[in-house]
Amino acid sequence: MDNKLRILTIEDESNIRRFVKLALETEGYEVFEADGLKRGLIEAGTRRPDLVVLDLGLPDGDGLDFITDLRNWSDIPVIVLSARNSEHDKISALDAGADDYLEKPFGAGELLARVRAQLRRQQRSGNDPTIRFADVCIDPVRRLVEKNGEPVHLTPIEYRILTFLASQPDRVVTHQQLLKAVWGPGHTEDMHYIRVHMANLRKKVEKNASMPKHLVTEAGIGYRFVPDSK
């Protein structure tokens, strides 16, 4: 029991909470539950889960407030489950510090896949700072990117985009987060900057730039770096 990964699900609808709990327990996780914002914060503080599955529409507050509070003391992954499906709602949750966003209704298989991806990202550690995907290797110490063992000539902007995304595998990064990290806080509305540089970057590191498998677009929201699954 002590070796099980611990997941906290915060959801006020009891039928959805049971569904999520059953799906996670079937996968072998230890699951704790909360039906509101205040209880969720208490459970997060006392249980110290490895991941949180969070509904935004809670009876005693907004899930965004939970994320904001949590991010003051923890970087554990948060997957939002919500009936709110506008781009604005998704971006608000991700900018607040959520790691992924899944719309209701959802299937158990997709939820579990998102959970596994976030836990892999959280547990990925070691002394080797290099990042590898497909036939590409990023060496942040030497500031070098290689493909098939040969140097890839990236512009400084392309390099910053790639390393920022690759440092957060499986996490949705919004346009605003990427613009702020790469260009600075004064450029958070300059979406065209990203599109141009991303297109060039994909040509250099993806096998098929028109069908990228690693620098993936989240339509209307931003991007996600998807490393190799194995």
Helices and strands as residue ranges (DSSP letters): E 6-10, H 14-26, E 30-34, H 37-47, E 51-55, E 57-58, E 61-62, H 63-70, E 78-82, H 87-96, E 100-103, H 108-123, E 131-133, E 136-139, E 144-147, E 150-151, H 156-166, E 172-174, H 175-182, G 185-187, H 191-205, E 215-218, E 222-225
